[in-house]
Amino acid sequence: MKILLVLNAKSGKGKAALLAEEFIEEAKPHFWEIVSIDLDSAEKTRAVLKEQLQSGSIDSVIAVGGDGLVHMVIQEVSGSDIVLGVLPAGTGNDFFRESGLGENPVSQLITAISTSSHKRIDTGNIKSGSLDRSFVQILSTGFDSLVNKKANSYKFNIGKFKYTLATLQILLRFKPIEYTVTTNQGVRTLKAMLIAMANGRSYGGGMLISPYSSRDDGIFDVMILHPVSKFELLRVFPKVFKGKHVTHRAVDFIRCKDISLKGNFETYADGEFVTAEEISVSIQTSSLSVWSKE
């Protein structure tokens, strides 16, 4: 077994480095070959990751960080037999939250690897012009993508609260967006606060935007939030953390395998900026192998 650890040691105020050290120590009895990538930029990290994977000798990649690092890694391992693992050192950690390895993540990940406990899950594929990108959790457009953008811009570290603060700031000037939505059910033009494509259940550090989504059912749950007043959005917003917003009169869900969106919006996926152009998104069934509980 050859394992590639990918991390930024500064992530999580040094938490990533501590988790990586703990993993290496606990893995010693298994005599796995472990190689680490710890560089000071995403560009350098991805270049070395590609180089390592091209050798054909890597069995597993462990991302030690947050959802942004996971998003980068899946661009390289999705569609292959390389098994992805995550040790959480970010702000949101939404991908990790659905892994089932929540308590004592290092020990549980070691157990999963040693017992060869893994499964295949779906990913989403985004196309826009020459862009071709994978994602694994939530693709957001509209109000939520602007909140994500604002939260990412903060220079201070206030943890998950940054998403709440960003929501309040964006809300002051936000207006509903006109979308053209194309699915196998036809073409619709509508105004909405946001349209989000869910493969997983949460984003933004545990906001259950699509509480009934599954990452291995071969289909997207697409949430549409129709226009509401700013006061109503503030009233409903706290319910998202427990998934209680889904019964609101302005919330609709459609299920589909392929969807295209046109409109004046920015797209974020797994918390990372993707494009400000129109997008076509499709489900990629069983495209990613991940370590999991037995």
Backbone as CSV, one residue per row, in Angstrom:
resi,resn,N_x,N_y,N_z,CA_x,CA_y,CA_z,C_x,C_y,C_z
1,MET,0.845,-1.195,0.000,0.000,0.000,0.000,0.880,1.244,0.000
2,LYS,0.702,2.088,-1.016,1.423,3.360,-1.072,0.418,4.490,-0.950
3,ILE,0.627,5.338,0.046,-0.313,6.398,0.386,0.342,7.756,0.181
4,LEU,-0.397,8.652,-0.463,0.073,10.013,-0.682,-0.696,10.954,0.238
5,LEU,0.005,11.580,1.185,-0.595,12.586,2.064,-0.445,13.951,1.409
6,VAL,-1.560,14.670,1.229,-1.527,16.004,0.635,-2.029,16.993,1.669
7,LEU,-1.207,17.990,2.009,-1.610,18.937,3.046,-0.934,20.283,2.859
8,ASN,-1.503,21.252,3.553,-0.838,22.521,3.795,-0.678,22.586,5.302
9,ALA,0.549,22.478,5.785,0.798,22.349,7.220,0.243,23.520,8.026
10,LYS,0.028,24.680,7.356,-0.494,25.850,8.064,-2.012,25.815,8.194
11,SER,-2.668,24.910,7.457,-4.126,24.840,7.464,-4.646,24.559,8.867
12,GLY,-5.748,25.256,9.213,-6.346,25.052,10.529,-5.425,25.464,11.647
13,LYS,-4.629,26.514,11.431,-3.670,27.011,12.429,-2.734,25.901,12.891
14,GLY,-2.294,25.096,11.953,-1.360,24.024,12.277,-2.000,22.678,12.532
15,LYS,-3.346,22.615,12.501,-4.042,21.355,12.764,-3.697,20.306,11.711
16,ALA,-3.549,20.738,10.455,-3.250,19.785,9.378,-1.929,19.075,9.644
17,ALA,-0.923,19.827,10.077,0.382,19.219,10.357,0.283,18.212,11.491
18,LEU,-0.481,18.533,12.531,-0.635,17.620,13.668,-1.363,16.344,13.252
19,LEU,-2.400,16.487,12.435,-3.140,15.313,11.960,-2.260,14.430,11.084
20,ALA,-1.462,15.050,10.225,-0.571,14.280,9.358,0.454,13.510,10.192
21,GLU,1.030,14.167,11.200,1.999,13.499,12.075,1.358,12.336,12.821
22,GLU,0.135,12.559,13.306,-0.577,11.501,14.027,-0.858,10.313,13.113
23,PHE,-1.263,10.600,11.868,-1.547,9.531,10.914,-0.296,8.716,10.629
24,ILE,0.822,9.388,10.376,2.075,8.690,10.075,2.510,7.818,11.244
25,GLU,2.335,8.324,12.456,2.724,7.557,13.646,1.850,6.320,13.814
26,GLU,0.529,6.502,13.687,-0.383,5.367,13.880,-0.296,4.348,12.743
27,ALA,0.198,4.773,11.588,0.298,3.869,10.441,1.545,2.992,10.483
28,LYS,2.493,3.312,11.357,3.769,2.585,11.389,3.626,1.071,11.502
29,PRO,2.726,0.553,12.354,2.619,-0.917,12.462,2.173,-1.601,11.168
30,HIS,1.612,-0.839,10.236,1.095,-1.429,8.996,2.139,-1.450,7.876
31,PHE,3.260,-0.781,8.081,4.365,-0.764,7.105,3.931,-0.263,5.726
32,TRP,3.000,0.699,5.716,2.622,1.316,4.453,3.703,2.303,4.024
33,GLU,3.839,2.477,2.733,4.743,3.497,2.220,3.970,4.802,2.124
34,ILE,4.439,5.819,2.841,3.728,7.097,2.891,4.617,8.208,2.348
35,VAL,4.083,8.932,1.372,4.773,10.082,0.782,3.932,11.322,1.072
36,SER,4.571,12.420,1.484,3.840,13.644,1.819,4.109,14.759,0.819
37,ILE,3.060,15.522,0.519,3.184,16.760,-0.261,2.739,17.897,0.646
38,ASP,3.635,18.807,0.962,3.318,19.951,1.813,4.010,21.175,1.226
39,LEU,3.294,21.878,0.347,3.863,23.016,-0.361,3.073,24.283,-0.044
40,ASP,3.611,25.425,-0.450,3.033,26.704,-0.027,2.025,27.301,-0.994
41,SER,1.629,26.560,-2.029,0.595,27.069,-2.935,-0.180,25.911,-3.544
42,ALA,-1.435,26.215,-3.907,-2.287,25.187,-4.516,-1.729,24.758,-5.868
43,GLU,-1.151,25.697,-6.616,-0.616,25.390,-7.940,0.534,24.393,-7.848
44,LYS,1.451,24.645,-6.933,2.582,23.736,-6.747,2.109,22.372,-6.256
45,THR,1.165,22.397,-5.328,0.650,21.140,-4.770,0.018,20.288,-5.855
46,ARG,-0.809,20.919,-6.697,-1.492,20.146,-7.737,-0.501,19.603,-8.768
47,ALA,0.534,20.373,-9.072,1.538,19.921,-10.045,2.268,18.683,-9.529
48,VAL,2.657,18.697,-8.248,3.361,17.545,-7.678,2.405,16.365,-7.511
49,LEU,1.148,16.656,-7.160,0.139,15.594,-7.054,-0.003,14.869,-8.392
50,LYS,-0.124,15.626,-9.461,-0.225,15.023,-10.797,0.983,14.153,-11.103
51,GLU,2.142,14.676,-10.786,3.383,13.950,-11.049,3.423,12.623,-10.297
52,GLN,3.030,12.649,-9.035,3.025,11.437,-8.221,2.021,10.413,-8.755
53,LEU,0.836,10.891,-9.145,-0.197,9.976,-9.627,0.178,9.360,-10.978
54,GLN,0.914,10.095,-11.776,1.333,9.581,-13.081,2.297,8.410,-12.963
55,SER,2.917,8.253,-11.789,3.837,7.134,-11.582,3.098,5.801,-11.588
56,GLY,1.792,5.839,-11.289,0.982,4.626,-11.290,1.146,3.755,-10.055
57,SER,1.871,4.260,-9.052,2.135,3.430,-7.872,1.315,3.824,-6.650
58,ILE,0.532,4.898,-6.752,-0.244,5.387,-5.607,-1.560,4.622,-5.488
59,ASP,-1.827,4.096,-4.287,-3.078,3.374,-4.025,-4.136,4.268,-3.399
60,SER,-3.695,5.253,-2.620,-4.639,6.108,-1.906,-4.061,7.501,-1.745
61,VAL,-4.940,8.508,-1.792,-4.558,9.887,-1.496,-5.347,10.330,-0.278
62,ILE,-4.646,10.866,0.718,-5.290,11.395,1.911,-5.141,12.911,1.889
63,ALA,-6.270,13.622,1.821,-6.265,15.080,1.850,-6.395,15.539,3.290
64,VAL,-5.389,16.237,3.775,-5.393,16.715,5.165,-5.659,18.211,5.122
65,GLY,-6.920,18.578,5.262,-7.298,19.976,5.130,-8.804,20.113,5.060
66,GLY,-9.271,21.135,4.353,-10.699,21.395,4.251,-11.274,21.017,2.903
67,ASP,-12.483,21.503,2.632,-13.191,21.138,1.401,-12.498,21.664,0.151
68,GLY,-11.784,22.793,0.278,-11.057,23.312,-0.880,-9.963,22.367,-1.343
69,LEU,-9.247,21.778,-0.387,-8.208,20.809,-0.729,-8.825,19.542,-1.316
70,VAL,-9.934,19.097,-0.727,-10.635,17.920,-1.265,-11.041,18.181,-2.713
71,HIS,-11.571,19.374,-2.973,-12.011,19.732,-4.326,-10.844,19.650,-5.307
72,MET,-9.679,20.124,-4.885,-8.515,20.063,-5.760,-8.111,18.615,-6.029
73,VAL,-8.097,17.798,-4.993,-7.650,16.415,-5.138,-8.582,15.612,-6.032
74,ILE,-9.905,15.837,-5.915,-10.817,15.015,-6.718,-10.687,15.304,-8.208
75,GLN,-10.149,16.469,-8.570,-9.924,16.739,-9.996,-8.952,15.718,-10.584
76,GLU,-8.083,15.169,-9.743,-7.058,14.238,-10.201,-7.413,12.768,-9.974
77,VAL,-8.224,12.476,-8.953,-8.474,11.061,-8.635,-9.855,10.564,-9.062
78,SER,-10.786,11.490,-9.346,-12.109,11.054,-9.791,-11.992,10.287,-11.107
79,GLY,-12.729,9.200,-11.209,-12.685,8.373,-12.408,-11.601,7.316,-12.377
80,SER,-10.875,7.224,-11.269,-9.807,6.232,-11.138,-10.134,5.257,-10.008
81,ASP,-9.220,4.317,-9.752,-9.381,3.371,-8.648,-8.619,3.803,-7.407
82,ILE,-8.016,4.980,-7.439,-7.315,5.499,-6.264,-8.349,5.887,-5.211
83,VAL,-8.124,5.457,-3.977,-9.110,5.683,-2.912,-8.771,6.973,-2.164
84,LEU,-9.769,7.819,-2.008,-9.594,9.104,-1.334,-9.960,8.995,0.140
85,GLY,-9.109,9.581,0.978,-9.418,9.728,2.392,-9.241,11.176,2.789
86,VAL,-9.903,11.592,3.875,-9.817,12.980,4.330,-9.597,13.025,5.831
87,LEU,-8.669,13.888,6.256,-8.510,14.231,7.659,-8.860,15.714,7.776
88,PRO,-9.862,16.075,8.589,-10.452,17.415,8.544,-9.635,18.473,9.274
89,ALA,-9.200,19.502,8.525,-8.453,20.601,9.138,-8.900,21.944,8.559
90,GLY,-10.110,21.980,7.997,-10.615,23.210,7.405,-11.683,23.849,8.260
91,THR,-12.387,24.835,7.682,-13.467,25.514,8.391,-14.770,24.741,8.295
92,GLY,-15.107,24.301,7.074,-16.398,23.637,6.864,-16.360,22.142,7.050
93,ASN,-15.416,21.475,6.381,-15.251,20.016,6.461,-16.534,19.253,6.114
94,ASP,-17.269,19.747,5.122,-18.548,19.118,4.780,-18.368,17.766,4.103
95,PHE,-17.341,17.619,3.278,-17.093,16.308,2.666,-16.793,15.280,3.746
96,PHE,-15.911,15.631,4.670,-15.537,14.696,5.727,-16.746,14.322,6.583
97,ARG,-17.623,15.277,6.831,-18.760,15.046,7.719,-19.628,13.882,7.235
98,GLU,-19.636,13.632,5.937,-20.467,12.557,5.390,-19.709,11.244,5.216
99,SER,-18.466,11.200,5.695,-17.663,9.990,5.515,-17.971,8.904,6.542
100,GLY,-18.594,9.305,7.664,-18.862,8.331,8.726,-17.675,8.085,9.624
101,LEU,-16.599,8.868,9.437,-15.381,8.683,10.232,-15.197,9.847,11.199
102,GLY,-16.301,10.332,11.746,-16.289,11.579,12.503,-15.489,11.580,13.788
103,GLU,-15.654,10.591,14.633,-14.949,10.564,15.907,-13.590,9.886,15.734
104,ASN,-12.559,10.485,16.335,-11.191,9.966,16.203,-10.858,9.692,14.734
105,PRO,-10.841,10.738,13.897,-10.711,10.526,12.452,-9.461,9.781,12.029
106,VAL,-8.328,10.027,12.703,-7.103,9.330,12.312,-7.241,7.834,12.553
107,SER,-7.682,7.459,13.743,-7.822,6.032,14.070,-8.838,5.347,13.163
108,GLN,-9.955,6.035,12.906,-10.986,5.426,12.070,-10.525,5.298,10.623
109,LEU,-9.742,6.279,10.154,-9.222,6.191,8.793,-8.204,5.053,8.689
110,ILE,-7.350,4.917,9.684,-6.387,3.813,9.718,-7.121,2.477,9.668
111,THR,-8.193,2.366,10.453,-8.983,1.123,10.465,-9.597,0.843,9.103
112,ALA,-10.157,1.887,8.480,-10.784,1.715,7.162,-9.764,1.228,6.132
113,ILE,-8.567,1.818,6.161,-7.539,1.424,5.194,-7.066,-0.003,5.470
114,SER,-6.839,-0.312,6.729,-6.300,-1.634,7.077,-7.292,-2.756,6.805
115,THR,-8.591,-2.435,6.820,-9.622,-3.443,6.537,-10.139,-3.340,5.106
116,SER,-9.518,-2.445,4.319,-9.913,-2.213,2.930,-11.395,-1.858,2.820
117,SER,-11.851,-1.016,3.750,-13.254,-0.606,3.775,-13.440,0.675,2.967
118,HIS,-13.902,0.526,1.744,-14.138,1.690,0.905,-15.370,1.462,0.037
119,LYS,-15.893,2.544,-0.493,-17.064,2.458,-1.375,-16.941,3.494,-2.467
120,ARG,-17.747,3.343,-3.484,-17.740,4.308,-4.584,-18.930,5.245,-4.444
121,ILE,-18.686,6.532,-4.673,-19.744,7.538,-4.620,-19.763,8.314,-5.938
122,ASP,-20.815,9.096,-6.116,-20.975,9.895,-7.325,-20.215,11.224,-7.204
123,THR,-19.914,11.809,-8.328,-19.445,13.192,-8.383,-20.288,13.925,-9.426
124,GLY,-20.183,15.235,-9.414,-20.804,16.034,-10.454,-19.746,16.521,-11.425
125,ASN,-20.132,16.710,-12.665,-19.219,17.243,-13.670,-19.791,18.545,-14.210
126,ILE,-18.962,19.598,-14.208,-19.377,20.922,-14.669,-18.651,21.239,-15.967
127,LYS,-19.412,21.655,-16.962,-18.806,22.122,-18.211,-19.291,23.539,-18.500
128,SER,-18.335,24.380,-18.925,-18.654,25.752,-19.299,-17.558,26.225,-20.241
129,GLY,-17.858,26.296,-21.541,-16.819,26.604,-22.508,-15.748,25.524,-22.474
130,SER,-14.496,25.914,-22.263,-13.401,24.944,-22.190,-13.238,24.357,-20.786
131,LEU,-13.989,24.875,-19.832,-13.863,24.403,-18.454,-14.512,23.042,-18.285
132,ASP,-13.824,22.172,-17.561,-14.326,20.832,-17.264,-13.901,20.514,-15.829
133,ARG,-14.862,20.528,-14.872,-14.513,20.457,-13.458,-15.416,19.460,-12.738
134,SER,-14.855,18.767,-11.767,-15.624,17.847,-10.926,-15.941,18.497,-9.584
135,PHE,-17.025,18.053,-8.963,-17.314,18.438,-7.577,-17.989,17.268,-6.892
136,VAL,-18.016,17.310,-5.568,-18.530,16.145,-4.850,-19.662,16.468,-3.880
137,GLN,-19.781,17.720,-3.428,-20.806,18.063,-2.449,-21.939,18.880,-3.073
138,ILE,-21.766,20.203,-3.054,-22.818,21.121,-3.498,-22.273,22.093,-4.536
139,LEU,-23.029,22.307,-5.593,-22.757,23.376,-6.540,-23.761,24.485,-6.261
140,SER,-23.268,25.701,-6.028,-24.166,26.790,-5.651,-24.116,27.915,-6.675
141,THR,-25.261,28.526,-6.908,-25.366,29.702,-7.771,-26.315,30.671,-7.091
142,GLY,-26.149,31.942,-7.343,-27.080,32.908,-6.788,-26.654,33.415,-5.428
143,PHE,-27.620,33.596,-4.551,-27.370,34.189,-3.240,-26.301,33.422,-2.464
144,ASP,-26.390,32.098,-2.458,-25.449,31.315,-1.661,-24.026,31.390,-2.209
145,SER,-23.879,31.503,-3.542,-22.530,31.605,-4.102,-21.892,32.952,-3.748
146,LEU,-22.714,34.010,-3.685,-22.185,35.314,-3.281,-21.797,35.316,-1.802
147,VAL,-22.566,34.607,-0.989,-22.213,34.454,0.425,-20.878,33.723,0.547
148,ASN,-20.724,32.674,-0.253,-19.471,31.912,-0.252,-18.294,32.819,-0.639
149,LYS,-18.495,33.608,-1.685,-17.451,34.518,-2.152,-17.074,35.519,-1.059
150,LYS,-18.081,36.077,-0.406,-17.830,37.045,0.664,-17.111,36.389,1.838
151,ALA,-17.562,35.221,2.228,-16.932,34.512,3.346,-15.469,34.208,3.057
152,ASN,-15.173,33.829,1.816,-13.788,33.524,1.434,-12.892,34.760,1.455
153,SER,-13.509,35.944,1.377,-12.723,37.180,1.302,-12.258,37.671,2.666
154,TYR,-12.852,37.146,3.744,-12.481,37.629,5.068,-11.039,37.253,5.397
155,LYS,-10.303,38.211,5.923,-8.915,37.979,6.303,-8.790,37.463,7.738
156,PHE,-9.859,37.616,8.505,-9.851,37.162,9.901,-10.513,35.797,10.002
157,ASN,-10.147,35.034,11.011,-10.658,33.674,11.178,-11.722,33.645,12.273
158,ILE,-12.977,33.492,11.847,-14.069,33.399,12.824,-14.838,32.084,12.641
159,GLY,-14.187,31.111,12.021,-14.787,29.788,11.880,-16.058,29.808,11.047
160,LYS,-17.004,28.945,11.422,-18.247,28.808,10.664,-19.099,30.077,10.681
161,PHE,-18.899,30.931,11.681,-19.691,32.155,11.800,-19.508,33.068,10.598
162,LYS,-18.410,32.864,9.850,-18.165,33.737,8.696,-19.282,33.627,7.668
163,TYR,-19.918,32.456,7.561,-21.005,32.287,6.592,-22.259,33.051,7.019
164,THR,-22.501,33.096,8.321,-23.641,33.869,8.831,-23.410,35.356,8.621
165,LEU,-22.205,35.825,8.935,-21.873,37.237,8.736,-21.964,37.614,7.265
166,ALA,-21.450,36.749,6.401,-21.506,37.016,4.960,-22.944,37.075,4.471
167,THR,-23.798,36.213,4.998,-25.219,36.214,4.630,-25.852,37.572,4.922
168,LEU,-25.590,38.106,6.087,-26.175,39.393,6.473,-25.672,40.516,5.579
169,GLN,-24.406,40.463,5.195,-23.846,41.519,4.352,-24.362,41.449,2.915
170,ILE,-24.451,40.253,2.361,-24.902,40.092,0.975,-26.393,40.398,0.856
171,LEU,-27.142,40.056,1.881,-28.594,40.220,1.846,-29.010,41.669,1.597
172,LEU,-28.252,42.610,2.078,-28.621,44.017,1.995,-28.822,44.497,0.569
173,ARG,-28.051,43.916,-0.375,-28.120,44.428,-1.752,-28.530,43.377,-2.787
174,PHE,-28.909,42.205,-2.332,-29.190,41.124,-3.279,-30.575,41.265,-3.910
175,LYS,-30.638,40.955,-5.214,-31.912,40.901,-5.933,-32.029,39.544,-6.615
176,PRO,-33.246,38.995,-6.725,-33.431,37.688,-7.380,-32.847,37.674,-8.788
177,ILE,-32.393,36.503,-9.200,-31.740,36.301,-10.497,-32.708,35.621,-11.454
178,GLU,-32.689,36.031,-12.724,-33.482,35.334,-13.739,-32.648,34.209,-14.342
179,TYR,-33.145,33.002,-14.211,-32.465,31.810,-14.719,-33.239,31.216,-15.887
180,THR,-32.491,30.597,-16.805,-33.075,29.665,-17.766,-32.556,28.287,-17.394
181,VAL,-33.480,27.405,-17.071,-33.138,26.077,-16.548,-33.561,25.022,-17.558
182,THR,-32.619,24.186,-17.971,-32.916,23.116,-18.923,-32.611,21.767,-18.290
183,THR,-33.635,20.906,-18.251,-33.476,19.527,-17.792,-34.211,18.619,-18.768
184,ASN,-34.263,17.327,-18.463,-35.014,16.409,-19.326,-36.516,16.651,-19.240
185,GLN,-36.928,17.526,-18.306,-38.339,17.884,-18.176,-38.698,19.107,-19.015
186,GLY,-37.679,19.671,-19.707,-37.950,20.818,-20.560,-37.156,22.048,-20.143
187,VAL,-37.565,23.210,-20.683,-36.887,24.483,-20.418,-37.820,25.391,-19.624
188,ARG,-37.286,25.984,-18.550,-38.063,26.918,-17.736,-37.273,28.207,-17.570
189,THR,-37.968,29.327,-17.610,-37.375,30.606,-17.235,-38.047,31.064,-15.953
190,LEU,-37.237,31.380,-14.950,-37.797,31.725,-13.645,-36.857,32.650,-12.895
191,LYS,-37.387,33.328,-11.901,-36.564,34.113,-10.991,-36.400,33.339,-9.691
192,ALA,-35.180,33.405,-9.145,-34.911,32.674,-7.915,-33.824,33.380,-7.118
193,MET,-33.831,33.125,-5.817,-32.755,33.616,-4.954,-31.491,32.791,-5.185
194,LEU,-31.703,31.511,-5.427,-30.569,30.625,-5.689,-31.064,29.328,-6.301
195,ILE,-30.170,28.676,-7.016,-30.374,27.296,-7.462,-29.103,26.544,-7.081
196,ALA,-29.271,25.473,-6.331,-28.124,24.688,-5.867,-28.297,23.239,-6.275
197,MET,-27.242,22.661,-6.825,-27.231,21.250,-7.198,-26.552,20.447,-6.114
198,ALA,-27.280,19.524,-5.493,-26.759,18.786,-4.357,-26.446,17.341,-4.722
199,ASN,-25.195,16.972,-4.510,-24.788,15.572,-4.540,-24.681,15.083,-3.099
200,GLY,-24.079,15.930,-2.237,-24.064,15.683,-0.805,-25.150,16.483,-0.115
201,ARG,-25.132,16.462,1.218,-26.219,17.083,1.971,-25.929,18.515,2.414
202,SER,-24.647,18.840,2.661,-24.372,20.112,3.325,-23.249,20.893,2.665
203,TYR,-23.222,22.186,2.998,-22.105,23.055,2.661,-22.010,24.120,3.739
204,GLY,-20.977,24.978,3.634,-20.854,26.082,4.579,-20.686,25.656,6.020
205,GLY,-20.067,24.513,6.256,-19.824,24.081,7.628,-21.019,23.456,8.311
206,GLY,-21.810,22.711,7.550,-22.912,21.966,8.158,-24.299,22.489,7.861
207,MET,-24.431,23.424,6.914,-25.757,23.876,6.517,-26.391,22.801,5.641
208,LEU,-27.470,22.202,6.117,-28.101,21.070,5.430,-29.025,21.563,4.329
209,ILE,-28.423,22.046,3.271,-29.187,22.613,2.161,-30.074,21.565,1.498
210,SER,-29.615,20.301,1.497,-30.382,19.220,0.880,-30.290,17.985,1.779
211,PRO,-31.041,17.972,2.869,-30.850,16.969,3.926,-31.106,15.526,3.518
212,TYR,-31.799,15.309,2.410,-32.118,13.931,2.009,-31.266,13.449,0.833
213,SER,-30.263,14.223,0.469,-29.408,13.822,-0.645,-28.508,12.653,-0.261
214,SER,-28.158,11.875,-1.270,-27.238,10.762,-1.090,-26.149,10.865,-2.154
215,ARG,-24.922,10.556,-1.755,-23.815,10.668,-2.709,-23.635,9.404,-3.547
216,ASP,-24.532,8.451,-3.407,-24.384,7.240,-4.229,-25.704,6.782,-4.836
217,ASP,-26.618,7.734,-5.078,-27.914,7.363,-5.672,-28.016,7.694,-7.152
218,GLY,-26.939,8.243,-7.743,-26.917,8.483,-9.180,-27.783,9.616,-9.668
219,ILE,-28.095,10.591,-8.764,-28.976,11.681,-9.182,-28.734,12.920,-8.328
220,PHE,-28.955,14.097,-8.915,-28.867,15.348,-8.179,-30.209,15.683,-7.536
221,ASP,-30.139,16.305,-6.369,-31.294,16.998,-5.798,-31.045,18.488,-6.026
222,VAL,-31.859,19.107,-6.858,-31.664,20.514,-7.214,-32.655,21.362,-6.418
223,MET,-32.105,22.231,-5.557,-32.963,23.088,-4.744,-33.124,24.450,-5.391
224,ILE,-34.366,24.890,-5.526,-34.675,26.218,-6.048,-35.339,27.018,-4.932
225,LEU,-34.737,28.143,-4.591,-35.364,29.053,-3.626,-35.966,30.207,-4.414
226,HIS,-37.285,30.222,-4.514,-37.986,31.271,-5.235,-37.898,32.591,-4.464
227,PRO,-38.171,33.717,-5.119,-38.010,35.017,-4.455,-38.801,35.136,-3.157
228,VAL,-38.133,35.643,-2.136,-38.757,35.962,-0.844,-38.213,37.315,-0.396
229,SER,-38.889,37.917,0.553,-38.407,39.195,1.084,-37.142,38.973,1.909
230,LYS,-36.407,40.041,2.107,-35.202,39.946,2.921,-35.541,39.514,4.341
231,PHE,-36.631,40.037,4.867,-37.057,39.642,6.218,-37.361,38.147,6.274
232,GLU,-38.053,37.638,5.246,-38.408,36.214,5.235,-37.167,35.334,5.112
233,LEU,-36.205,35.780,4.311,-34.972,35.001,4.172,-34.226,34.935,5.502
234,LEU,-34.181,36.041,6.218,-33.538,36.048,7.534,-34.271,35.142,8.516
235,ARG,-35.590,35.095,8.396,-36.379,34.255,9.283,-36.147,32.771,9.014
236,VAL,-36.016,32.428,7.731,-35.870,31.023,7.335,-34.427,30.541,7.437
237,PHE,-33.476,31.460,7.266,-32.062,31.074,7.189,-31.605,30.146,8.313
238,PRO,-31.911,30.421,9.581,-31.423,29.537,10.649,-31.906,28.089,10.520
239,LYS,-33.031,27.882,9.833,-33.572,26.527,9.695,-32.691,25.638,8.812
240,VAL,-31.842,26.272,7.988,-30.990,25.512,7.075,-30.021,24.615,7.841
241,PHE,-29.606,25.034,9.030,-28.628,24.262,9.780,-29.179,22.910,10.236
242,LYS,-30.497,22.779,10.268,-31.098,21.491,10.616,-31.929,20.917,9.464
243,GLY,-31.852,21.550,8.299,-32.590,21.065,7.142,-34.086,21.278,7.236
244,LYS,-34.521,22.195,8.102,-35.957,22.412,8.319,-36.569,23.409,7.336
245,HIS,-35.748,23.923,6.424,-36.235,24.897,5.451,-36.992,24.242,4.298
246,VAL,-36.876,22.921,4.167,-37.348,22.246,2.953,-38.868,22.305,2.783
247,THR,-39.595,22.570,3.865,-41.065,22.641,3.756,-41.565,24.057,3.484
248,HIS,-40.668,25.009,3.380,-41.085,26.391,3.144,-41.733,26.503,1.770
249,ARG,-42.720,27.352,1.640,-43.489,27.498,0.404,-42.633,27.962,-0.779
250,ALA,-41.496,28.648,-0.495,-40.665,29.167,-1.575,-39.574,28.185,-2.005
251,VAL,-39.522,27.030,-1.361,-38.475,26.051,-1.668,-39.033,24.921,-2.523
252,ASP,-38.378,24.663,-3.650,-38.729,23.539,-4.519,-37.507,22.655,-4.714
253,PHE,-37.746,21.361,-4.890,-36.683,20.434,-5.267,-37.083,19.714,-6.548
254,ILE,-36.129,19.575,-7.445,-36.325,18.698,-8.597,-35.153,17.712,-8.603
255,ARG,-35.378,16.548,-9.171,-34.319,15.536,-9.231,-33.986,15.274,-10.690
256,CYS,-32.704,15.290,-11.005,-32.303,15.082,-12.391,-30.850,14.627,-12.438
257,LYS,-30.478,14.080,-13.588,-29.089,13.656,-13.794,-28.286,14.684,-14.582
258,ASP,-28.987,15.535,-15.312,-28.338,16.563,-16.132,-29.140,17.849,-16.045
259,ILE,-28.419,18.981,-15.974,-29.100,20.268,-15.901,-28.184,21.344,-16.474
260,SER,-28.782,22.317,-17.157,-28.031,23.469,-17.665,-28.663,24.744,-17.127
261,LEU,-27.819,25.726,-16.787,-28.302,26.998,-16.260,-27.698,28.151,-17.046
262,LYS,-28.550,29.113,-17.381,-28.097,30.377,-17.958,-28.622,31.503,-17.080
263,GLY,-27.838,32.577,-16.967,-28.246,33.717,-16.160,-27.038,34.486,-15.672
264,ASN,-27.298,35.552,-14.932,-26.229,36.395,-14.410,-25.877,35.938,-12.989
265,PHE,-25.064,34.888,-12.895,-24.707,34.328,-11.589,-23.265,33.848,-11.604
266,GLU,-22.721,33.622,-10.420,-21.411,33.005,-10.270,-21.600,31.614,-9.688
267,THR,-20.792,30.677,-10.161,-20.894,29.302,-9.700,-19.742,28.961,-8.763
268,TYR,-20.101,28.393,-7.619,-19.129,27.836,-6.691,-19.434,26.359,-6.509
269,ALA,-18.403,25.557,-6.363,-18.593,24.125,-6.135,-17.636,23.684,-5.035
270,ASP,-18.166,22.977,-4.037,-17.386,22.590,-2.863,-16.723,23.812,-2.232
271,GLY,-17.373,24.968,-2.349,-16.854,26.192,-1.760,-15.830,26.926,-2.591
272,GLU,-15.527,26.421,-3.798,-14.500,27.026,-4.655,-15.136,27.661,-5.887
273,PHE,-14.614,28.829,-6.271,-15.133,29.499,-7.462,-14.876,28.654,-8.707
274,VAL,-15.889,28.588,-9.582,-15.766,27.811,-10.824,-15.827,28.720,-12.047
275,THR,-16.924,29.463,-12.202,-17.094,30.282,-13.394,-18.235,31.282,-13.184
276,ALA,-18.260,32.312,-14.021,-19.378,33.259,-14.044,-20.165,33.119,-15.346
277,GLU,-19.939,32.039,-16.077,-20.623,31.783,-17.344,-21.719,30.739,-17.161
278,GLU,-22.496,30.505,-18.230,-23.526,29.463,-18.169,-22.864,28.103,-17.966
279,ILE,-23.584,27.192,-17.360,-23.006,25.886,-17.016,-23.927,24.746,-17.433
280,SER,-23.300,23.601,-17.708,-24.010,22.339,-17.894,-23.420,21.359,-16.886
281,VAL,-24.287,20.693,-16.145,-23.839,19.841,-15.046,-24.457,18.455,-15.199
282,SER,-23.643,17.431,-14.998,-24.149,16.057,-15.104,-23.587,15.204,-13.979
283,ILE,-24.358,14.212,-13.576,-23.922,13.288,-12.532,-22.977,12.250,-13.125
284,GLN,-21.929,11.938,-12.379,-20.971,10.899,-12.776,-21.078,9.780,-11.748
285,THR,-21.814,8.743,-12.103,-22.169,7.696,-11.151,-20.963,6.850,-10.752
286,SER,-20.823,6.637,-9.454,-19.780,5.757,-8.886,-18.389,6.090,-9.409
287,SER,-18.093,7.381,-9.512,-16.839,7.811,-10.135,-15.695,8.024,-9.152
288,LEU,-15.989,7.996,-7.856,-14.959,8.290,-6.858,-14.985,7.230,-5.768
289,SER,-13.818,6.691,-5.459,-13.683,5.688,-4.398,-13.203,6.376,-3.130
290,VAL,-13.898,6.137,-1.990,-13.553,6.798,-0.727,-13.490,5.790,0.408
291,TRP,-12.564,6.032,1.348,-12.509,5.199,2.551,-13.731,5.487,3.407
292,SER,-14.306,4.450,4.001,-15.535,4.621,4.760,-15.603,3.602,5.882
293,LYS,-16.610,3.738,6.727,-16.836,2.752,7.769,-17.313,1.442,7.152
294,GLU,-17.028,0.330,7.819,-17.510,-0.972,7.324,-19.026,-1.030,7.410
